């Protein structure tokens, strides 16, 4: 994440393939991704605790592909560092690297945290 510091806010989305709410949120983000990019928000979808093969297969079957980056937190180190207490969880980090919002559904209010 250090490469995003001073460039703009980053929205982390912690999810799993087995979570029905996560599947719904993945679709919401896919629908909203272009607007988020235009707003200057970077999106990183972080799968928690699952194998690369399982995540890749799930994405291919359910979406064919996703327009944003999907990262793997195989050992749950990242989710633990951000104190994620269940999925889905969104964590919005501002350009200073500070957590400004944590939600369990898409944070439609993200625009108030984006500054020029």
TORMARKOL-436829 format. One record per residue (C-alpha): residue number from 1; residue in three letters; x, y, z. Coordinates in Angstrom, 3 decimals, decimal comma. Example, Ala and Ser with C-alpha at 12.3 -4.5 7.8 and 13.67 -1.06 7.14 Angstrom:
BEGIN
+-----+------+----------+----------+----------+
|  nr | rest |       px |       py |       pz |
+-----+------+----------+----------+----------+
|   1 |  ALA |   12,300 |   -4,500 |    7,800 |
|   2 |  SER |   13,670 |   -1,060 |    7,140 |
+-----+------+----------+----------+----------+
This chain:
BEGIN
+-----+------+----------+----------+----------+
|  nr | rest |       px |       py |       pz |
+-----+------+----------+----------+----------+
|   1 |  UNK |    0,000 |    0,000 |    0,000 |
|   2 |  UNK |    2,943 |    2,334 |    0,451 |
|   3 |  UNK |    3,043 |    2,830 |   -3,329 |
|   4 |  UNK |   -0,404 |    4,488 |   -3,139 |
|   5 |  UNK |    0,520 |    6,973 |   -0,414 |
|   6 |  UNK |    0,254 |   10,594 |   -1,596 |
|   7 |  UNK |   -1,383 |    9,457 |   -4,863 |
|   8 |  UNK |   -4,970 |    9,214 |   -3,736 |
|   9 |  UNK |   -7,330 |    7,241 |   -1,572 |
|  10 |  UNK |   -7,501 |    3,442 |   -1,686 |
|  11 |  UNK |  -10,530 |    1,312 |   -0,950 |
|  12 |  UNK |   -9,696 |   -2,144 |    0,384 |
|  13 |  UNK |  -12,428 |   -4,747 |    0,057 |
|  14 |  UNK |  -11,951 |   -7,882 |    2,172 |
|  15 |  UNK |  -13,986 |  -10,836 |    0,926 |
|  16 |  UNK |  -14,230 |  -14,617 |    0,444 |
|  17 |  UNK |  -15,676 |  -16,801 |   -2,283 |
|  18 |  UNK |  -18,078 |  -18,576 |    0,105 |
|  19 |  UNK |  -19,727 |  -15,383 |    1,392 |
|  20 |  UNK |  -23,050 |  -14,591 |   -0,378 |
|  21 |  UNK |  -22,871 |  -10,935 |    0,706 |
|  22 |  UNK |  -19,357 |  -10,672 |   -0,731 |
|  23 |  UNK |  -20,596 |  -11,956 |   -4,080 |
|  24 |  UNK |  -23,237 |   -9,236 |   -4,131 |
|  25 |  UNK |  -20,658 |   -6,591 |   -3,188 |
|  26 |  UNK |  -18,257 |   -7,783 |   -5,908 |
|  27 |  UNK |  -21,006 |   -7,076 |   -8,435 |
|  28 |  UNK |  -21,709 |   -3,648 |   -6,909 |
|  29 |  UNK |  -18,025 |   -2,748 |   -7,183 |
|  30 |  UNK |  -17,836 |   -4,041 |  -10,736 |
|  31 |  UNK |  -20,784 |   -1,802 |  -11,634 |
|  32 |  UNK |  -19,289 |    1,228 |   -9,851 |
|  33 |  UNK |  -15,611 |    0,727 |  -10,687 |
|  34 |  UNK |  -15,355 |    3,122 |  -13,639 |
|  35 |  UNK |  -16,924 |    5,943 |  -11,622 |
|  36 |  UNK |  -14,604 |    5,199 |   -8,704 |
|  37 |  UNK |  -11,572 |    5,401 |  -11,009 |
|  38 |  UNK |  -12,827 |    8,711 |  -12,434 |
|  39 |  UNK |  -13,210 |    9,986 |   -8,874 |
|  40 |  UNK |   -9,558 |    9,099 |   -8,205 |
|  41 |  UNK |  -10,223 |    6,118 |   -5,945 |
|  42 |  UNK |   -8,131 |    2,968 |   -6,305 |
|  43 |  UNK |   -9,844 |   -0,337 |   -5,458 |
|  44 |  UNK |   -8,096 |   -3,448 |   -4,155 |
|  45 |  UNK |  -10,226 |   -6,552 |   -3,566 |
|  46 |  UNK |   -8,469 |   -8,772 |   -1,013 |
|  47 |  UNK |   -9,582 |  -12,382 |   -0,694 |
|  48 |  UNK |   -9,058 |  -13,666 |    2,843 |
|  49 |  UNK |   -7,672 |  -17,122 |    3,569 |
|  50 |  UNK |   -8,286 |  -18,946 |    0,311 |
|  51 |  UNK |   -6,032 |  -20,538 |   -2,279 |
|  52 |  UNK |   -5,116 |  -18,824 |   -5,546 |
|  53 |  UNK |   -6,727 |  -21,652 |   -7,549 |
|  54 |  UNK |  -10,027 |  -21,353 |   -5,692 |
|  55 |  UNK |  -10,185 |  -17,557 |   -6,123 |
|  56 |  UNK |   -9,203 |  -17,702 |   -9,790 |
|  57 |  UNK |  -11,789 |  -20,394 |  -10,532 |
|  58 |  UNK |  -14,517 |  -18,484 |   -8,677 |
|  59 |  UNK |  -13,834 |  -15,253 |  -10,596 |
|  60 |  UNK |  -13,792 |  -17,043 |  -13,954 |
|  61 |  UNK |  -17,067 |  -18,872 |  -13,261 |
|  62 |  UNK |  -19,013 |  -15,995 |  -11,690 |
|  63 |  UNK |  -17,619 |  -12,957 |  -13,518 |
|  64 |  UNK |  -15,272 |  -14,184 |  -16,286 |
|  65 |  UNK |  -12,960 |  -11,397 |  -15,032 |
|  66 |  UNK |  -12,962 |   -8,369 |  -12,749 |
|  67 |  UNK |  -11,847 |   -4,876 |  -13,819 |
|  68 |  UNK |   -9,992 |   -4,143 |  -10,559 |
|  69 |  UNK |   -7,057 |   -5,745 |   -8,768 |
|  70 |  UNK |   -7,667 |   -8,901 |   -6,766 |
|  71 |  UNK |   -5,073 |   -9,701 |   -4,111 |
|  72 |  UNK |   -4,732 |  -12,766 |   -1,912 |
|  73 |  UNK |   -4,375 |  -12,697 |    1,862 |
|  74 |  UNK |   -3,771 |  -16,451 |    2,110 |
|  75 |  UNK |   -2,673 |  -16,438 |    5,763 |
|  76 |  UNK |   -5,050 |  -13,615 |    6,823 |
|  77 |  UNK |   -2,143 |  -11,384 |    7,885 |
|  78 |  UNK |   -3,481 |   -8,305 |    6,117 |
|  79 |  UNK |   -7,028 |   -8,731 |    7,372 |
|  80 |  UNK |   -5,710 |   -9,154 |   10,907 |
|  81 |  UNK |   -3,564 |   -6,024 |   10,554 |
|  82 |  UNK |   -6,688 |   -4,054 |    9,557 |
|  83 |  UNK |   -8,728 |   -5,690 |   12,352 |
|  84 |  UNK |  -11,268 |   -7,143 |    9,923 |
|  85 |  UNK |  -14,019 |   -8,786 |   11,969 |
|  86 |  UNK |  -15,875 |  -10,558 |    9,175 |
|  87 |  UNK |  -16,557 |  -10,269 |    5,487 |
|  88 |  UNK |  -17,451 |   -8,308 |    3,550 |
|  89 |  UNK |  -15,478 |   -5,392 |    4,985 |
|  90 |  UNK |  -14,461 |   -2,181 |    3,251 |
|  91 |  UNK |  -11,579 |   -0,061 |    4,561 |
|  92 |  UNK |  -11,040 |    3,381 |    3,012 |
|  93 |  UNK |   -7,529 |    4,775 |    3,360 |
|  94 |  UNK |   -6,884 |    8,422 |    2,504 |
|  95 |  UNK |   -3,847 |    9,685 |    0,604 |
|  96 |  UNK |   -2,021 |   10,267 |    3,903 |
|  97 |  UNK |   -2,330 |    6,553 |    4,646 |
|  98 |  UNK |   -4,926 |    6,946 |    7,407 |
|  99 |  UNK |   -8,033 |    4,796 |    7,760 |
| 100 |  UNK |  -11,015 |    7,113 |    7,411 |
| 101 |  UNK |  -13,879 |    4,645 |    7,030 |
| 102 |  UNK |  -14,719 |    1,007 |    7,747 |
| 103 |  UNK |  -18,028 |   -0,429 |    6,486 |
| 104 |  UNK |  -19,624 |   -3,797 |    5,767 |
| 105 |  UNK |  -21,459 |   -2,649 |    2,641 |
| 106 |  UNK |  -20,342 |   -0,464 |   -0,248 |
| 107 |  UNK |  -19,422 |    2,976 |    1,169 |
| 108 |  UNK |  -21,455 |    5,243 |   -1,088 |
| 109 |  UNK |  -20,169 |    8,176 |    0,979 |
| 110 |  UNK |  -16,568 |    7,628 |   -0,209 |
| 111 |  UNK |  -16,620 |   10,844 |   -2,261 |
| 112 |  UNK |  -16,556 |   13,009 |    0,857 |
| 113 |  UNK |  -13,093 |   11,602 |    1,627 |
| 114 |  UNK |  -11,628 |   12,386 |   -1,790 |
| 115 |  UNK |   -9,837 |   15,693 |   -1,996 |
| 116 |  UNK |   -7,904 |   17,272 |   -4,822 |
+-----+------+----------+----------+----------+
